[in-house]
């Protein structure tokens, strides 16, 4: 039986996660400190938020973005400045490239949503040249560090339950280190990336966090008007209201990088 796609609505995903992924991606890319002129593969590129940062800030020789959702790829292709990027529909567990094709392979906010992260990392390593860089970052679900944590908490106070990411066990530094070590990678380094966002109002925060994508978003999309009213009240108790009416929230990303022997 096929499962309901979690991220098939690209515009809704951008509404939910765009501002977060861009800020986390900027810090992640700065930490990677990649060389210019590298050949990149962005695995699970989604709407192309991180792909755009690669193009804008790293002067790559080549960038290929792959994702299983054609809706996400169409959104990524529509971004300005993406004319030189090759976006292809493919699965992380079965990359359609030969060994040694890339200098850098990255997964931005992908590992914890994979059904078989071990196979995906093995594929990442396979398509890297010797000495190539394998890197990823995830939201810190192990310590409620996701941008959606306030909404998840609000839903659960009302008795709504739903599954977390399929591979949430790897949304921790310990889990990532185990994956990278098992893949035979060397010169491993990790980093924690705090990401802060200020919403102009509670309405803006509500509009973002109720986007109908991801496990929580799919539950929200099926709620009645009365349930949504109760959820709005519960979310208001979870977020940080400031005196000027803005809403402040901080998430936390966990990053890892290592080289192929």
Backbone bond lengths (Angstrom), bond angles and torsions (degrees), N, CA, C in turn:
res aa  C-N    CA-C-N  psi(-1)  N-CA   C-N-CA  omega(-1)  CA-C   N-CA-C  phi
1 X - - - 1.467 - - 1.526 109.30 -
2 X 1.322 116.98 129.94 1.452 120.25 -179.92 1.521 109.99 -74.58
3 X 1.331 117.48 147.40 1.441 122.77 -179.73 1.520 110.07 -95.59
4 X 1.334 116.36 153.64 1.454 121.05 178.31 1.517 109.88 -65.11
5 X 1.335 118.26 126.87 1.465 119.80 178.30 1.525 110.58 -61.49
6 X 1.330 116.40 137.00 1.461 120.58 -177.79 1.526 112.47 -87.22
7 X 1.344 116.88 -27.66 1.464 119.17 -170.81 1.521 111.75 -132.30
8 X 1.344 117.17 39.35 1.456 119.71 -177.75 1.524 112.82 -81.61
9 X 1.332 118.22 -15.07 1.472 121.88 179.07 1.528 108.15 -97.32
10 X 1.321 116.33 97.81 1.471 120.81 -173.06 1.522 111.90 -66.57
11 X 1.331 117.93 -41.15 1.466 120.04 -179.01 1.524 110.48 -64.77
12 X 1.329 117.10 -40.06 1.465 120.18 178.20 1.521 110.91 -66.56
13 X 1.330 116.96 -39.08 1.463 119.71 177.68 1.521 110.70 -62.44
14 X 1.318 116.62 -41.03 1.465 120.15 178.55 1.528 110.55 -63.34
15 X 1.318 116.87 -38.27 1.465 121.25 177.76 1.526 111.22 -63.14
16 X 1.313 116.15 -40.36 1.458 121.12 -179.29 1.519 112.34 -75.02
17 X 1.336 116.42 -49.60 1.459 120.33 -164.79 1.515 114.99 -116.47
18 X 1.331 118.79 -9.70 1.460 120.27 -171.97 1.513 114.24 -54.88
19 X 1.329 117.27 -51.40 1.474 119.88 -176.38 1.526 110.79 -64.93
20 X 1.337 116.21 -34.25 1.465 120.35 -179.83 1.530 111.38 -71.29
21 X 1.323 115.94 -47.09 1.461 119.37 -176.21 1.525 111.65 -66.79
22 X 1.340 117.81 -33.83 1.459 119.09 177.89 1.531 111.15 -66.29
23 X 1.314 116.73 -44.22 1.469 119.27 -178.53 1.522 111.35 -69.00
24 X 1.312 117.07 -42.81 1.462 119.38 176.84 1.529 110.42 -64.92
25 X 1.337 116.59 -40.44 1.456 120.65 -179.54 1.513 113.06 -63.55
26 X 1.316 117.09 -37.39 1.465 120.31 177.66 1.525 111.13 -61.80
27 X 1.335 116.16 -45.03 1.463 119.82 -179.92 1.527 110.88 -69.35
28 X 1.314 116.44 -38.68 1.465 121.26 178.18 1.526 110.35 -61.54
29 X 1.322 117.26 -45.97 1.459 121.41 -179.12 1.525 110.91 -66.08
30 X 1.318 117.10 -38.96 1.468 120.73 177.36 1.531 110.03 -62.23
31 X 1.322 115.64 -41.65 1.468 120.45 179.28 1.529 111.45 -66.70
32 X 1.331 117.15 -38.46 1.465 119.81 178.57 1.522 111.74 -62.86
33 X 1.333 116.94 -36.03 1.464 122.65 -179.07 1.523 110.45 50.94
34 X 1.340 117.91 57.64 1.469 120.43 -174.47 1.524 111.79 -75.22
35 X 1.317 117.40 153.89 1.464 120.18 175.46 1.527 110.45 -73.55
36 X 1.309 116.79 154.13 1.456 120.50 173.33 1.523 109.52 -74.75
37 X 1.324 114.98 157.38 1.458 120.09 176.83 1.508 114.37 75.79
38 X 1.331 118.11 19.23 1.465 121.39 -178.56 1.531 110.71 -87.15
39 X 1.309 114.74 157.54 1.466 121.99 173.37 1.533 107.21 -95.95
40 X 1.329 116.75 119.99 1.460 123.32 -173.84 1.523 111.56 -111.38
41 X 1.340 115.97 147.48 1.460 121.84 161.68 1.521 107.21 -125.75
42 X 1.339 115.77 126.37 1.461 123.21 177.28 1.526 106.67 -102.41
43 X 1.319 115.96 103.58 1.470 122.43 -172.42 1.526 109.03 -90.00
44 X 1.347 116.00 121.40 1.452 120.38 -173.69 1.518 110.36 75.05
45 X 1.310 116.35 48.44 1.470 121.86 -170.96 1.524 113.17 -67.99
46 X 1.338 117.86 -20.38 1.455 120.41 177.95 1.516 112.48 57.34
47 X 1.325 116.42 -129.33 1.462 121.25 -177.88 1.525 113.28 -78.15
48 X 1.320 117.43 0.64 1.461 120.97 175.99 1.514 115.21 86.37
49 X 1.343 117.49 16.03 1.468 119.93 -178.29 1.525 111.28 -61.74
50 X 1.346 116.70 -47.58 1.461 118.74 179.74 1.522 110.99 -75.29
51 X 1.320 117.53 -34.65 1.465 120.86 176.96 1.521 110.77 -55.94
52 X 1.331 115.80 -42.99 1.464 120.17 -179.99 1.523 111.37 -62.95
53 X 1.328 116.95 -36.73 1.465 119.90 177.84 1.528 111.00 -66.26
54 X 1.325 116.88 -39.83 1.464 120.63 177.18 1.531 109.69 -57.56
55 X 1.326 115.56 -47.75 1.461 120.62 -178.23 1.526 111.14 -64.73
56 X 1.325 116.47 -44.01 1.467 121.23 -174.29 1.527 113.18 -70.75
57 X 1.338 116.88 -34.90 1.461 119.57 -167.20 1.527 115.50 -116.70
58 X 1.333 118.83 -9.77 1.464 119.23 -172.76 1.520 115.11 -118.45
59 X 1.329 117.86 -0.03 1.478 120.96 179.21 1.529 111.53 45.66
60 X 1.328 118.36 55.82 1.466 119.98 -175.93 1.525 112.42 -72.57
61 X 1.317 115.44 154.42 1.459 120.03 172.93 1.520 110.61 -78.62
62 X 1.338 116.18 -30.77 1.462 121.73 -178.06 1.518 108.11 -157.43
63 X 1.332 116.03 142.07 1.459 121.33 173.53 1.518 108.50 -135.92
64 X 1.323 115.73 126.03 1.456 121.73 172.81 1.527 107.62 -118.89
65 X 1.321 116.59 127.94 1.459 121.80 175.91 1.511 109.82 -110.55
66 X 1.332 116.64 130.66 1.471 119.52 178.44 1.524 109.57 -123.01
67 X 1.323 114.93 145.53 1.462 121.58 178.46 1.529 107.69 -158.58
68 X 1.342 118.13 148.99 1.466 119.31 178.84 1.521 113.97 -80.45
69 X 1.339 118.57 -12.79 1.464 122.22 -175.33 1.520 110.81 -101.41
70 X 1.314 116.62 114.21 1.463 120.32 -179.41 1.528 111.41 -63.76
71 X 1.345 117.45 -31.46 1.463 120.18 178.43 1.535 111.08 -62.79
72 X 1.328 116.14 -39.62 1.459 120.27 177.81 1.522 110.89 -67.27
73 X 1.317 116.44 -42.52 1.462 120.42 -179.66 1.522 111.58 -63.32
74 X 1.336 116.71 -38.96 1.463 119.98 178.59 1.524 110.46 -62.53
75 X 1.330 117.07 -40.31 1.463 120.89 177.45 1.524 109.82 -64.48
76 X 1.334 116.92 -44.17 1.466 120.87 -179.54 1.525 111.12 -60.93
77 X 1.326 116.64 -42.84 1.472 120.03 -179.76 1.525 111.95 -63.92
78 X 1.340 117.21 -26.87 1.464 121.08 -176.96 1.528 113.00 -79.15
79 X 1.326 118.07 -11.19 1.461 120.53 179.61 1.528 110.13 -66.51
80 X 1.303 116.04 145.94 1.461 119.57 176.79 1.526 110.00 -67.31
81 X 1.314 116.19 144.82 1.455 121.02 177.99 1.506 115.05 82.41
82 X 1.340 118.32 6.74 1.461 121.13 -176.43 1.527 113.41 -98.50
83 X 1.316 117.23 10.48 1.465 119.32 -175.05 1.527 112.72 -62.91
84 X 1.322 118.42 -27.57 1.456 120.41 -179.24 1.514 114.59 -91.26
85 X 1.343 117.06 1.16 1.464 120.94 -177.47 1.527 109.37 -95.06
86 X 1.314 115.85 137.27 1.463 122.55 177.96 1.527 108.07 -96.85
87 X 1.335 117.23 104.99 1.459 121.82 177.89 1.529 109.14 -97.27
88 X 1.321 116.06 128.96 1.462 120.87 -177.75 1.531 110.70 -133.47
89 X 1.324 115.25 147.37 1.462 120.32 174.87 1.525 108.51 -83.78
90 X 1.318 116.13 120.84 1.468 121.08 -179.07 1.519 108.95 -165.24
91 X 1.331 116.24 161.94 1.457 122.77 177.93 1.512 110.52 -98.00
92 X 1.324 115.59 144.14 1.463 120.77 178.73 1.523 111.57 -61.42
93 X 1.335 117.18 -30.66 1.459 120.40 -177.75 1.520 113.59 -78.48
94 X 1.348 116.67 -10.96 1.475 120.69 -179.15 1.527 108.32 -142.64
95 X 1.305 116.41 77.86 1.461 120.45 -177.45 1.536 110.51 -76.29
96 X 1.322 117.72 129.79 1.465 120.77 -175.64 1.535 112.77 -86.44
97 X 1.338 115.99 53.38 1.457 121.24 -178.75 1.527 109.21 -138.64
98 X 1.304 114.82 154.94 1.465 119.87 -179.07 1.525 110.78 -81.10
99 X 1.307 116.25 166.53 1.465 121.96 178.80 1.527 110.16 -60.57
100 X 1.320 115.17 143.00 1.457 120.62 174.61 1.506 115.64 70.55
101 X 1.353 117.80 25.79 1.462 120.65 -175.72 1.526 114.10 -80.53
102 X 1.346 117.73 -20.34 1.465 119.84 -170.52 1.528 112.30 -132.91
103 X 1.336 113.83 155.50 1.466 120.78 174.86 1.527 111.46 -89.24
104 X 1.340 116.15 -32.94 1.464 121.64 -177.53 1.519 108.88 -137.78
105 X 1.321 115.69 131.74 1.464 122.21 174.89 1.525 107.60 -122.45
106 X 1.327 116.37 127.79 1.462 120.63 -175.94 1.522 110.74 -129.34
107 X 1.335 115.05 146.52 1.464 122.32 170.90 1.517 107.16 -127.48
108 X 1.317 116.43 111.98 1.467 121.77 -178.72 1.524 109.32 -102.60
109 X 1.339 116.69 111.91 1.467 122.88 178.75 1.521 111.43 58.59
110 X 1.332 116.45 45.38 1.460 121.54 -174.08 1.526 112.94 -122.82
111 X 1.334 118.08 -43.35 1.471 121.81 -166.77 1.520 111.86 -52.35
112 X 1.321 118.77 -44.85 1.465 121.31 -174.09 1.527 113.19 -72.66
113 X 1.343 117.69 -11.48 1.458 120.44 177.17 1.533 112.93 -100.84
114 X 1.309 117.49 3.04 1.462 121.12 179.05 1.517 110.87 -85.05
115 X 1.332 116.23 144.09 1.460 120.44 175.60 1.526 111.69 -75.39
116 X 1.327 116.59 -30.98 1.465 121.06 -178.04 1.525 108.74 -134.92
117 X 1.328 117.52 75.06 1.470 119.23 -177.19 1.520 113.32 -63.49
118 X 1.339 117.22 -29.37 1.466 119.15 178.67 1.533 110.58 -62.11
119 X 1.338 116.55 -44.01 1.457 120.06 179.19 1.524 111.27 -67.86
120 X 1.331 116.71 -37.73 1.462 120.22 179.95 1.523 111.32 -64.31
121 X 1.336 117.34 -41.80 1.463 119.85 178.86 1.523 110.15 -68.46
122 X 1.329 116.94 -37.11 1.468 119.63 175.96 1.524 110.91 -61.00
123 X 1.320 116.97 -40.37 1.457 121.25 177.47 1.529 110.81 -67.07
124 X 1.315 116.30 -40.90 1.459 120.78 176.50 1.523 110.46 -55.76
125 X 1.325 116.02 -46.15 1.458 120.61 -179.28 1.524 110.84 -67.24
126 X 1.317 116.89 -39.96 1.471 120.66 -178.33 1.518 112.01 -58.17
127 X 1.341 117.14 -41.87 1.469 118.98 -174.63 1.527 112.72 -84.17
128 X 1.339 117.65 -3.01 1.461 120.93 175.72 1.518 111.02 -84.04
129 X 1.325 115.71 148.05 1.464 120.20 170.28 1.527 109.00 -74.55
130 X 1.319 119.32 160.27 1.472 120.75 172.61 1.532 110.40 -55.94
131 X 1.313 116.29 131.90 1.459 120.96 -176.02 1.506 113.95 86.90
132 X 1.353 117.15 -5.03 1.459 121.27 -179.90 1.517 112.01 -69.88
133 X 1.326 115.30 159.30 1.455 122.30 -172.85 1.528 110.52 -102.31
134 X 1.344 115.70 126.21 1.465 122.78 174.58 1.523 107.71 -108.52
135 X 1.335 117.19 122.10 1.459 119.88 -173.08 1.524 110.52 -141.52
136 X 1.332 115.08 152.55 1.470 120.42 178.98 1.513 109.59 -159.11
137 X 1.331 114.73 160.04 1.456 119.33 166.42 1.520 109.14 -142.84
138 X 1.336 115.29 151.49 1.462 123.19 -179.18 1.528 108.20 -135.12
139 X 1.324 116.83 160.65 1.456 119.40 169.53 1.519 109.24 -74.90
140 X 1.315 116.51 146.20 1.459 121.94 -176.18 1.531 110.47 -80.55
141 X 1.333 116.23 73.26 1.456 120.88 177.86 1.524 112.03 -64.51
142 X 1.328 117.00 -24.72 1.459 119.93 -178.11 1.522 112.01 -64.97
143 X 1.332 117.78 -21.47 1.463 121.72 -179.26 1.527 111.20 -130.69
144 X 1.351 116.51 32.57 1.465 122.49 176.69 1.533 111.19 55.54
145 X 1.335 115.82 41.77 1.458 120.45 -176.96 1.513 114.63 -98.80
146 X 1.334 118.33 11.05 1.454 120.93 -179.94 1.524 111.12 -79.06
147 X 1.336 118.32 152.58 1.470 120.58 173.30 1.523 113.11 -58.89
148 X 1.331 117.49 -24.91 1.467 120.70 -178.80 1.530 112.80 -90.14
149 X 1.326 118.46 4.46 1.466 120.99 -176.30 1.529 113.17 -56.56
150 X 1.348 120.31 -42.61 1.470 118.47 178.36 1.527 112.99 -61.30
151 X 1.330 117.28 -39.35 1.462 120.08 179.22 1.524 111.07 -68.93
152 X 1.322 117.06 -40.49 1.463 120.44 177.53 1.527 110.28 -60.18
153 X 1.329 116.43 -44.19 1.460 120.48 178.92 1.530 110.83 -63.26
154 X 1.341 116.79 -41.84 1.461 120.15 179.39 1.523 111.30 -63.25
155 X 1.313 117.23 -43.94 1.468 120.77 178.57 1.520 111.23 -60.04
156 X 1.303 116.65 -41.92 1.462 119.59 -176.18 1.528 112.36 -73.13
157 X 1.322 117.52 -28.09 1.467 118.45 174.16 1.527 111.29 -65.96
158 X 1.316 117.36 -23.33 1.462 121.99 178.14 1.526 112.30 -94.25
159 X 1.333 116.89 2.06 1.456 120.67 176.57 1.504 115.60 90.40
160 X 1.319 118.43 9.09 1.456 121.16 178.14 1.533 109.22 -86.76
161 X 1.317 116.33 127.58 1.451 121.77 178.25 1.523 109.30 -119.87
162 X 1.311 116.22 149.37 1.460 121.94 179.68 1.517 107.52 -160.18
163 X 1.315 117.74 155.97 1.465 119.66 -178.67 1.512 111.80 -69.44
164 X 1.316 116.57 148.20 1.454 121.68 172.47 1.510 109.99 -80.44
165 X 1.321 117.80 -172.18 1.464 120.77 176.79 1.527 110.40 -56.09
166 X 1.330 118.72 145.10 1.460 121.79 -176.26 1.521 114.24 -55.84
167 X 1.321 117.10 -32.79 1.466 121.00 -177.83 1.523 110.56 -122.48
168 X 1.337 115.51 48.32 1.463 120.70 -178.16 1.528 112.09 -61.44
169 X 1.328 117.45 -21.99 1.468 120.34 178.58 1.524 111.57 -62.33
170 X 1.327 116.80 -21.54 1.458 120.34 -179.65 1.534 111.87 -97.30
171 X 1.343 116.75 7.24 1.458 120.37 175.48 1.518 109.70 -92.10
172 X 1.322 114.36 53.23 1.467 122.89 177.64 1.521 106.63 -153.70
173 X 1.319 116.81 158.33 1.468 119.00 178.87 1.526 110.92 -64.51
174 X 1.329 116.96 -37.22 1.467 119.63 178.28 1.515 110.56 -62.14
175 X 1.335 117.00 -44.18 1.453 120.14 179.64 1.515 112.42 -65.29
176 X 1.331 117.21 -43.53 1.467 120.53 178.63 1.526 111.35 -63.54
177 X 1.316 116.51 -44.12 1.468 119.67 179.91 1.520 110.81 -60.77
178 X 1.336 117.25 -39.00 1.458 120.07 177.85 1.516 112.39 -63.18
179 X 1.333 116.69 -41.66 1.462 120.77 177.77 1.518 111.73 -62.71
180 X 1.311 116.38 -48.04 1.471 120.85 -176.47 1.534 110.44 -67.44
181 X 1.325 115.98 -37.45 1.469 119.69 178.67 1.527 111.08 -66.85
182 X 1.325 116.74 -42.98 1.462 120.75 179.76 1.520 112.03 -63.94
183 X 1.334 116.85 -26.76 1.463 120.68 178.87 1.519 112.64 -81.94
184 X 1.341 117.26 -0.27 1.455 121.23 176.43 1.513 114.79 80.37
185 X 1.336 117.32 19.50 1.463 120.68 -178.73 1.528 111.58 -79.95
186 X 1.317 115.88 155.52 1.468 122.18 -174.55 1.529 111.00 -125.97
187 X 1.328 115.71 168.86 1.473 122.88 178.75 1.532 110.77 55.15
188 X 1.325 115.73 46.89 1.453 121.19 -175.65 1.525 111.44 -73.28
189 X 1.340 115.39 142.23 1.464 122.05 174.14 1.523 108.21 -143.14
190 X 1.327 116.68 149.92 1.456 121.53 179.28 1.528 110.09 -130.70
191 X 1.320 115.12 163.04 1.460 120.48 179.17 1.527 109.43 -154.14
192 X 1.325 115.57 150.63 1.461 122.14 172.14 1.519 108.61 -107.59
193 X 1.338 116.38 130.33 1.465 121.79 -174.04 1.529 109.19 -119.01
194 X 1.340 118.39 105.71 1.466 119.57 174.11 1.525 110.40 -76.98
195 X 1.320 116.14 140.78 1.462 121.40 -179.31 1.523 108.40 -132.49
196 X 1.327 116.93 120.71 1.463 121.66 -179.45 1.526 110.51 -110.25
197 X 1.323 115.33 139.10 1.464 121.53 176.25 1.520 108.44 -132.83
198 X 1.323 116.61 137.67 1.461 122.38 174.25 1.521 108.23 -113.86
199 X 1.328 116.53 118.25 1.459 121.51 174.45 1.528 108.68 -85.31
200 X 1.315 116.87 141.65 1.462 120.78 -176.91 1.522 112.27 -66.12
201 X 1.336 117.07 -24.95 1.460 121.34 -179.04 1.519 108.98 -158.84
202 X 1.325 115.49 168.58 1.457 118.70 175.51 1.525 110.75 -64.99
203 X 1.324 117.96 -35.58 1.462 120.85 178.47 1.527 111.15 -59.61
204 X 1.335 116.91 -40.46 1.465 119.64 178.51 1.523 110.79 -65.61
205 X 1.327 116.68 -41.38 1.460 121.37 176.97 1.527 110.49 -61.74
206 X 1.318 116.97 -45.55 1.466 122.59 179.64 1.531 110.81 -61.07
207 X 1.319 117.06 -45.60 1.460 120.97 -179.58 1.526 111.29 -60.88
208 X 1.331 116.39 -39.39 1.466 120.23 178.94 1.526 111.25 -67.77
209 X 1.321 117.14 -50.93 1.461 121.52 -171.37 1.521 113.88 -76.27
210 X 1.322 118.47 -10.92 1.460 120.64 176.39 1.522 112.34 -99.23
211 X 1.321 117.77 10.05 1.469 120.30 175.76 1.530 109.30 -55.82
212 X 1.341 119.02 134.48 1.466 122.04 -172.17 1.526 114.47 -80.60
213 X 1.331 116.70 52.73 1.460 121.82 177.21 1.522 108.83 -133.52
214 X 1.331 116.21 158.10 1.453 120.47 -179.24 1.521 110.88 78.12
215 X 1.337 117.30 169.62 1.468 120.72 -177.07 1.523 113.35 -57.16
216 X 1.336 117.89 -47.36 1.466 120.49 -179.90 1.527 111.25 -67.45
217 X 1.315 116.88 -42.30 1.456 120.64 -178.44 1.509 113.37 -61.76
218 X 1.327 117.44 -35.03 1.459 120.71 178.63 1.521 111.02 -67.79
219 X 1.336 117.34 -35.23 1.462 121.12 175.57 1.529 110.03 -66.84
220 X 1.323 117.05 -45.90 1.465 121.94 -178.65 1.526 111.05 -60.82
221 X 1.322 117.18 -38.68 1.466 121.29 -177.78 1.528 112.11 -62.15
222 X 1.325 117.96 -21.45 1.467 121.61 -178.61 1.529 113.24 -99.78
223 X 1.324 118.01 3.86 1.457 121.10 -175.25 1.529 112.31 -80.67
224 X 1.324 115.29 151.57 1.461 121.55 176.17 1.528 109.98 -78.19
225 X 1.336 115.81 169.27 1.459 120.05 178.43 1.523 111.21 -60.32
226 X 1.327 117.42 -40.70 1.461 120.43 179.68 1.521 111.24 -66.42
227 X 1.319 117.00 -40.41 1.463 120.20 177.41 1.524 110.69 -64.23
228 X 1.320 117.32 -39.15 1.456 120.66 177.81 1.532 111.45 -65.11
229 X 1.329 116.81 -37.44 1.465 119.92 177.22 1.528 110.55 -62.48
230 X 1.317 116.58 -44.21 1.460 120.75 178.52 1.524 111.05 -66.28
231 X 1.339 115.93 -37.67 1.461 119.53 179.52 1.523 110.84 -66.27
232 X 1.307 116.98 -40.11 1.466 120.53 179.18 1.529 110.40 -59.39
233 X 1.318 116.14 -43.20 1.458 120.44 178.32 1.525 111.11 -64.33
234 X 1.345 116.31 -42.63 1.464 120.28 -179.65 1.520 111.53 -65.72
235 X 1.340 117.25 -39.04 1.464 120.19 179.10 1.523 110.47 -65.65
236 X 1.317 116.96 -38.52 1.457 120.55 179.85 1.526 111.87 -58.36
237 X 1.327 116.14 -30.56 1.464 120.32 179.21 1.527 112.16 -79.08
238 X 1.333 117.64 -16.09 1.458 121.96 -176.00 1.526 113.61 -93.72
239 X 1.325 117.25 -23.93 1.465 119.76 -173.36 1.525 110.72 -96.40
240 X 1.332 115.34 164.00 1.463 121.05 -176.83 1.515 112.88 -92.26
241 X 1.324 117.53 96.52 1.456 121.78 177.66 1.530 110.04 -75.72
242 X 1.323 116.39 134.28 1.466 121.21 176.23 1.533 109.78 -106.65
243 X 1.328 116.05 162.66 1.465 120.96 -175.03 1.521 112.85 -59.45
244 X 1.329 117.43 -29.86 1.465 120.46 -178.28 1.530 113.09 -86.24
245 X 1.336 117.22 6.28 1.454 121.03 177.92 1.515 114.87 91.83
246 X 1.313 118.33 -7.23 1.459 121.14 178.11 1.537 110.20 -77.94
247 X 1.309 114.21 162.47 1.468 121.99 178.55 1.511 108.00 -117.85
248 X 1.318 117.08 122.33 1.465 121.47 -179.64 1.524 109.54 -107.15
249 X 1.325 116.03 135.64 1.463 120.56 177.60 1.520 108.85 -145.73
250 X 1.314 116.77 140.85 1.457 121.07 177.72 1.518 109.63 -121.36
251 X 1.318 115.48 130.52 1.461 122.66 174.40 1.526 108.33 -109.61
252 X 1.308 115.65 176.60 1.463 119.94 -176.56 1.528 108.86 -144.64
253 X 1.327 115.03 126.76 1.455 121.09 176.88 1.524 110.02 -107.77
254 X 1.321 115.35 150.65 1.460 122.65 179.16 1.521 108.13 -117.59
255 X 1.323 117.10 127.14 1.457 121.76 -173.78 1.515 111.55 -119.64
256 X 1.325 114.87 151.25 1.463 120.82 178.36 1.526 108.98 -144.43
257 X 1.332 116.00 147.24 1.459 121.66 174.85 1.522 108.96 -147.85
258 X 1.313 116.14 150.70 1.469 121.53 177.08 1.529 107.72 -165.58
259 X 1.337 115.00 169.04 1.464 119.62 -175.52 1.518 111.61 -114.06
260 X 1.326 114.02 148.07 1.460 121.28 174.71 1.534 108.51 -75.49
261 X 1.330 117.37 131.20 1.486 118.65 -179.56 1.527 111.52 -59.16
